[in-house]
Amino acid sequence: MEQLITTSDAARLLNRSADRVRDYEREGKLPAQKTPGGQRLFKTSDVERLAKELGAMKKST
């Protein structure tokens, strides 16, 4: 099963704000699963794909 990450974790990977990550989800650029409480969870592979498209993925140091 693929790992799911939170909005804040996706924001860190994308080097964007959590608000911008939510925008990407609303725009259909980043699919999300929602918990019964309404929290968005993103597949790591989807976040990495978008990061590559944006050229935004943070580099490990």
PDB file as gemmi writes it, atoms N, CA and C in Angstrom:
CRYST1    1.000    1.000    1.000  90.00  90.00  90.00 P 1                      
ATOM      1  N   MET A   1       0.846  -1.191   0.000  1.00  0.00           N  
ATOM      2  CA  MET A   1       0.000   0.000   0.000  1.00  0.00           C  
ATOM      3  C   MET A   1       0.888   1.250   0.000  1.00  0.00           C  
ATOM      4  N   GLU A   2       0.499   2.195  -0.796  1.00  0.00           N  
ATOM      5  CA  GLU A   2       1.303   3.409  -0.923  1.00  0.00           C  
ATOM      6  C   GLU A   2       1.120   4.330   0.286  1.00  0.00           C  
ATOM      7  N   GLN A   3       2.202   5.006   0.641  1.00  0.00           N  
ATOM      8  CA  GLN A   3       2.179   5.905   1.775  1.00  0.00           C  
ATOM      9  C   GLN A   3       1.352   7.146   1.453  1.00  0.00           C  
ATOM     10  N   LEU A   4       0.545   7.569   2.423  1.00  0.00           N  
ATOM     11  CA  LEU A   4      -0.229   8.798   2.307  1.00  0.00           C  
ATOM     12  C   LEU A   4       0.384   9.846   3.220  1.00  0.00           C  
ATOM     13  N   ILE A   5       0.412  11.091   2.752  1.00  0.00           N  
ATOM     14  CA  ILE A   5       0.990  12.162   3.554  1.00  0.00           C  
ATOM     15  C   ILE A   5      -0.013  13.299   3.700  1.00  0.00           C  
ATOM     16  N   THR A   6       0.185  14.105   4.715  1.00  0.00           N  
ATOM     17  CA  THR A   6      -0.715  15.215   5.012  1.00  0.00           C  
ATOM     18  C   THR A   6      -0.440  16.411   4.104  1.00  0.00           C  
ATOM     19  N   THR A   7      -1.321  17.377   4.184  1.00  0.00           N  
ATOM     20  CA  THR A   7      -1.160  18.618   3.418  1.00  0.00           C  
ATOM     21  C   THR A   7       0.148  19.309   3.790  1.00  0.00           C  
ATOM     22  N   SER A   8       0.464  19.376   5.065  1.00  0.00           N  
ATOM     23  CA  SER A   8       1.695  20.065   5.475  1.00  0.00           C  
ATOM     24  C   SER A   8       2.938  19.322   4.991  1.00  0.00           C  
ATOM     25  N   ASP A   9       2.903  17.979   4.986  1.00  0.00           N  
ATOM     26  CA  ASP A   9       4.037  17.215   4.460  1.00  0.00           C  
ATOM     27  C   ASP A   9       4.175  17.425   2.947  1.00  0.00           C  
ATOM     28  N   ALA A  10       3.046  17.456   2.246  1.00  0.00           N  
ATOM     29  CA  ALA A  10       3.074  17.708   0.799  1.00  0.00           C  
ATOM     30  C   ALA A  10       3.625  19.104   0.522  1.00  0.00           C  
ATOM     31  N   ALA A  11       3.244  20.072   1.342  1.00  0.00           N  
ATOM     32  CA  ALA A  11       3.727  21.443   1.171  1.00  0.00           C  
ATOM     33  C   ALA A  11       5.243  21.513   1.321  1.00  0.00           C  
ATOM     34  N   ARG A  12       5.785  20.770   2.292  1.00  0.00           N  
ATOM     35  CA  ARG A  12       7.235  20.747   2.482  1.00  0.00           C  
ATOM     36  C   ARG A  12       7.934  20.137   1.262  1.00  0.00           C  
ATOM     37  N   LEU A  13       7.391  19.035   0.745  1.00  0.00           N  
ATOM     38  CA  LEU A  13       7.997  18.389  -0.424  1.00  0.00           C  
ATOM     39  C   LEU A  13       7.934  19.288  -1.662  1.00  0.00           C  
ATOM     40  N   LEU A  14       6.846  20.023  -1.791  1.00  0.00           N  
ATOM     41  CA  LEU A  14       6.650  20.881  -2.958  1.00  0.00           C  
ATOM     42  C   LEU A  14       7.287  22.258  -2.801  1.00  0.00           C  
ATOM     43  N   ASN A  15       7.723  22.564  -1.588  1.00  0.00           N  
ATOM     44  CA  ASN A  15       8.278  23.886  -1.289  1.00  0.00           C  
ATOM     45  C   ASN A  15       7.237  24.977  -1.578  1.00  0.00           C  
ATOM     46  N   ARG A  16       6.010  24.685  -1.164  1.00  0.00           N  
ATOM     47  CA  ARG A  16       4.873  25.585  -1.318  1.00  0.00           C  
ATOM     48  C   ARG A  16       4.138  25.668   0.009  1.00  0.00           C  
ATOM     49  N   SER A  17       3.211  26.595   0.113  1.00  0.00           N  
ATOM     50  CA  SER A  17       2.401  26.709   1.327  1.00  0.00           C  
ATOM     51  C   SER A  17       1.307  25.644   1.323  1.00  0.00           C  
ATOM     52  N   ALA A  18       0.784  25.359   2.505  1.00  0.00           N  
ATOM     53  CA  ALA A  18      -0.319  24.405   2.614  1.00  0.00           C  
ATOM     54  C   ALA A  18      -1.535  24.921   1.845  1.00  0.00           C  
ATOM     55  N   ASP A  19      -1.760  26.228   1.861  1.00  0.00           N  
ATOM     56  CA  ASP A  19      -2.875  26.800   1.094  1.00  0.00           C  
ATOM     57  C   ASP A  19      -2.713  26.507  -0.395  1.00  0.00           C  
ATOM     58  N   ARG A  20      -1.489  26.615  -0.904  1.00  0.00           N  
ATOM     59  CA  ARG A  20      -1.241  26.356  -2.326  1.00  0.00           C  
ATOM     60  C   ARG A  20      -1.470  24.886  -2.650  1.00  0.00           C  
ATOM     61  N   VAL A  21      -1.097  23.990  -1.736  1.00  0.00           N  
ATOM     62  CA  VAL A  21      -1.336  22.555  -1.936  1.00  0.00           C  
ATOM     63  C   VAL A  21      -2.845  22.302  -2.035  1.00  0.00           C  
ATOM     64  N   ARG A  22      -3.621  22.947  -1.168  1.00  0.00           N  
ATOM     65  CA  ARG A  22      -5.082  22.792  -1.232  1.00  0.00           C  
ATOM     66  C   ARG A  22      -5.614  23.333  -2.563  1.00  0.00           C  
ATOM     67  N   ASP A  23      -5.023  24.427  -3.049  1.00  0.00           N  
ATOM     68  CA  ASP A  23      -5.403  24.956  -4.369  1.00  0.00           C  
ATOM     69  C   ASP A  23      -5.144  23.923  -5.453  1.00  0.00           C  
ATOM     70  N   TYR A  24      -3.969  23.285  -5.423  1.00  0.00           N  
ATOM     71  CA  TYR A  24      -3.646  22.261  -6.411  1.00  0.00           C  
ATOM     72  C   TYR A  24      -4.691  21.150  -6.391  1.00  0.00           C  
ATOM     73  N   GLU A  25      -5.141  20.770  -5.206  1.00  0.00           N  
ATOM     74  CA  GLU A  25      -6.153  19.717  -5.090  1.00  0.00           C  
ATOM     75  C   GLU A  25      -7.472  20.201  -5.698  1.00  0.00           C  
ATOM     76  N   ARG A  26      -7.894  21.404  -5.380  1.00  0.00           N  
ATOM     77  CA  ARG A  26      -9.148  21.942  -5.914  1.00  0.00           C  
ATOM     78  C   ARG A  26      -9.088  22.109  -7.434  1.00  0.00           C  
ATOM     79  N   GLU A  27      -7.896  22.433  -7.952  1.00  0.00           N  
ATOM     80  CA  GLU A  27      -7.714  22.617  -9.398  1.00  0.00           C  
ATOM     81  C   GLU A  27      -7.584  21.290 -10.148  1.00  0.00           C  
ATOM     82  N   GLY A  28      -7.527  20.179  -9.402  1.00  0.00           N  
ATOM     83  CA  GLY A  28      -7.410  18.868 -10.029  1.00  0.00           C  
ATOM     84  C   GLY A  28      -5.989  18.476 -10.385  1.00  0.00           C  
ATOM     85  N   LYS A  29      -5.010  19.238  -9.913  1.00  0.00           N  
ATOM     86  CA  LYS A  29      -3.612  18.944 -10.221  1.00  0.00           C  
ATOM     87  C   LYS A  29      -2.997  17.939  -9.263  1.00  0.00           C  
ATOM     88  N   LEU A  30      -3.627  17.755  -8.108  1.00  0.00           N  
ATOM     89  CA  LEU A  30      -3.095  16.853  -7.090  1.00  0.00           C  
ATOM     90  C   LEU A  30      -4.258  16.115  -6.433  1.00  0.00           C  
ATOM     91  N   PRO A  31      -4.464  14.842  -6.800  1.00  0.00           N  
ATOM     92  CA  PRO A  31      -5.576  14.090  -6.214  1.00  0.00           C  
ATOM     93  C   PRO A  31      -5.383  13.886  -4.714  1.00  0.00           C  
ATOM     94  N   ALA A  32      -6.493  13.910  -3.999  1.00  0.00           N  
ATOM     95  CA  ALA A  32      -6.447  13.707  -2.551  1.00  0.00           C  
ATOM     96  C   ALA A  32      -7.545  12.753  -2.121  1.00  0.00           C  
ATOM     97  N   GLN A  33      -7.278  12.080  -1.037  1.00  0.00           N  
ATOM     98  CA  GLN A  33      -8.304  11.306  -0.347  1.00  0.00           C  
ATOM     99  C   GLN A  33      -8.656  12.126   0.886  1.00  0.00           C  
ATOM    100  N   LYS A  34      -9.923  12.137   1.253  1.00  0.00           N  
ATOM    101  CA  LYS A  34     -10.317  12.873   2.451  1.00  0.00           C  
ATOM    102  C   LYS A  34     -10.771  11.897   3.520  1.00  0.00           C  
ATOM    103  N   THR A  35     -10.324  12.174   4.736  1.00  0.00           N  
ATOM    104  CA  THR A  35     -10.740  11.369   5.881  1.00  0.00           C  
ATOM    105  C   THR A  35     -12.170  11.770   6.246  1.00  0.00           C  
ATOM    106  N   PRO A  36     -12.840  10.984   7.083  1.00  0.00           N  
ATOM    107  CA  PRO A  36     -14.189  11.374   7.518  1.00  0.00           C  
ATOM    108  C   PRO A  36     -14.206  12.757   8.186  1.00  0.00           C  
ATOM    109  N   GLY A  37     -13.094  13.158   8.768  1.00  0.00           N  
ATOM    110  CA  GLY A  37     -13.002  14.473   9.404  1.00  0.00           C  
ATOM    111  C   GLY A  37     -12.658  15.592   8.428  1.00  0.00           C  
ATOM    112  N   GLY A  38     -12.439  15.255   7.151  1.00  0.00           N  
ATOM    113  CA  GLY A  38     -12.174  16.260   6.132  1.00  0.00           C  
ATOM    114  C   GLY A  38     -10.698  16.543   5.862  1.00  0.00           C  
ATOM    115  N   GLN A  39      -9.789  15.807   6.516  1.00  0.00           N  
ATOM    116  CA  GLN A  39      -8.360  16.012   6.281  1.00  0.00           C  
ATOM    117  C   GLN A  39      -7.978  15.422   4.929  1.00  0.00           C  
ATOM    118  N   ARG A  40      -7.192  16.174   4.175  1.00  0.00           N  
ATOM    119  CA  ARG A  40      -6.702  15.699   2.882  1.00  0.00           C  
ATOM    120  C   ARG A  40      -5.451  14.854   3.088  1.00  0.00           C  
ATOM    121  N   LEU A  41      -5.402  13.731   2.383  1.00  0.00           N  
ATOM    122  CA  LEU A  41      -4.217  12.881   2.386  1.00  0.00           C  
ATOM    123  C   LEU A  41      -3.831  12.651   0.935  1.00  0.00           C  
ATOM    124  N   PHE A  42      -2.530  12.746   0.672  1.00  0.00           N  
ATOM    125  CA  PHE A  42      -2.015  12.661  -0.689  1.00  0.00           C  
ATOM    126  C   PHE A  42      -1.076  11.480  -0.818  1.00  0.00           C  
ATOM    127  N   LYS A  43      -1.128  10.792  -1.964  1.00  0.00           N  
ATOM    128  CA  LYS A  43      -0.167   9.735  -2.240  1.00  0.00           C  
ATOM    129  C   LYS A  43       1.186  10.386  -2.490  1.00  0.00           C  
ATOM    130  N   THR A  44       2.214   9.816  -1.906  1.00  0.00           N  
ATOM    131  CA  THR A  44       3.560  10.343  -2.088  1.00  0.00           C  
ATOM    132  C   THR A  44       3.931  10.416  -3.569  1.00  0.00           C  
ATOM    133  N   SER A  45       3.557   9.402  -4.336  1.00  0.00           N  
ATOM    134  CA  SER A  45       3.898   9.391  -5.766  1.00  0.00           C  
ATOM    135  C   SER A  45       3.225  10.537  -6.520  1.00  0.00           C  
ATOM    136  N   ASP A  46       1.995  10.899  -6.132  1.00  0.00           N  
ATOM    137  CA  ASP A  46       1.314  12.025  -6.781  1.00  0.00           C  
ATOM    138  C   ASP A  46       2.008  13.342  -6.452  1.00  0.00           C  
ATOM    139  N   VAL A  47       2.446  13.488  -5.205  1.00  0.00           N  
ATOM    140  CA  VAL A  47       3.149  14.709  -4.801  1.00  0.00           C  
ATOM    141  C   VAL A  47       4.484  14.804  -5.526  1.00  0.00           C  
ATOM    142  N   GLU A  48       5.206  13.683  -5.613  1.00  0.00           N  
ATOM    143  CA  GLU A  48       6.495  13.684  -6.309  1.00  0.00           C  
ATOM    144  C   GLU A  48       6.323  13.988  -7.797  1.00  0.00           C  
ATOM    145  N   ARG A  49       5.264  13.461  -8.410  1.00  0.00           N  
ATOM    146  CA  ARG A  49       4.987  13.743  -9.821  1.00  0.00           C  
ATOM    147  C   ARG A  49       4.747  15.237 -10.021  1.00  0.00           C  
ATOM    148  N   LEU A  50       3.920  15.841  -9.172  1.00  0.00           N  
ATOM    149  CA  LEU A  50       3.648  17.271  -9.294  1.00  0.00           C  
ATOM    150  C   LEU A  50       4.912  18.086  -9.038  1.00  0.00           C  
ATOM    151  N   ALA A  51       5.717  17.656  -8.084  1.00  0.00           N  
ATOM    152  CA  ALA A  51       6.965  18.364  -7.792  1.00  0.00           C  
ATOM    153  C   ALA A  51       7.869  18.384  -9.019  1.00  0.00           C  
ATOM    154  N   LYS A  52       7.947  17.260  -9.720  1.00  0.00           N  
ATOM    155  CA  LYS A  52       8.765  17.202 -10.935  1.00  0.00           C  
ATOM    156  C   LYS A  52       8.207  18.134 -12.004  1.00  0.00           C  
ATOM    157  N   GLU A  53       6.882  18.154 -12.142  1.00  0.00           N  
ATOM    158  CA  GLU A  53       6.250  19.048 -13.119  1.00  0.00           C  
ATOM    159  C   GLU A  53       6.551  20.511 -12.790  1.00  0.00           C  
ATOM    160  N   LEU A  54       6.555  20.827 -11.509  1.00  0.00           N  
ATOM    161  CA  LEU A  54       6.785  22.211 -11.066  1.00  0.00           C  
ATOM    162  C   LEU A  54       8.263  22.538 -10.941  1.00  0.00           C  
ATOM    163  N   GLY A  55       9.112  21.505 -10.955  1.00  0.00           N  
ATOM    164  CA  GLY A  55      10.527  21.722 -10.711  1.00  0.00           C  
ATOM    165  C   GLY A  55      10.769  22.238  -9.303  1.00  0.00           C  
ATOM    166  N   ALA A  56       9.943  21.762  -8.365  1.00  0.00           N  
ATOM    167  CA  ALA A  56       9.929  22.354  -7.035  1.00  0.00           C  
ATOM    168  C   ALA A  56      10.408  21.463  -5.907  1.00  0.00           C  
ATOM    169  N   MET A  57      10.725  20.223  -6.195  1.00  0.00           N  
ATOM    170  CA  MET A  57      11.025  19.302  -5.101  1.00  0.00           C  
ATOM    171  C   MET A  57      12.285  19.746  -4.361  1.00  0.00           C  
ATOM    172  N   LYS A  58      12.183  19.796  -3.031  1.00  0.00           N  
ATOM    173  CA  LYS A  58      13.327  20.168  -2.214  1.00  0.00           C  
ATOM    174  C   LYS A  58      14.391  19.107  -2.316  1.00  0.00           C  
ATOM    175  N   LYS A  59      15.599  19.525  -2.369  1.00  0.00           N  
ATOM    176  CA  LYS A  59      16.724  18.603  -2.442  1.00  0.00           C  
ATOM    177  C   LYS A  59      17.189  18.241  -1.041  1.00  0.00           C  
ATOM    178  N   SER A  60      17.548  16.991  -0.850  1.00  0.00           N  
ATOM    179  CA  SER A  60      18.079  16.558   0.442  1.00  0.00           C  
ATOM    180  C   SER A  60      19.482  17.098   0.604  1.00  0.00           C  
ATOM    181  N   THR A  61      19.811  17.453   1.847  1.00  0.00           N  
ATOM    182  CA  THR A  61      21.171  17.951   2.116  1.00  0.00           C  
ATOM    183  C   THR A  61      21.915  17.008   3.005  1.00  0.00           C  
TER     184      THR A  61                                                      
END                                                                             
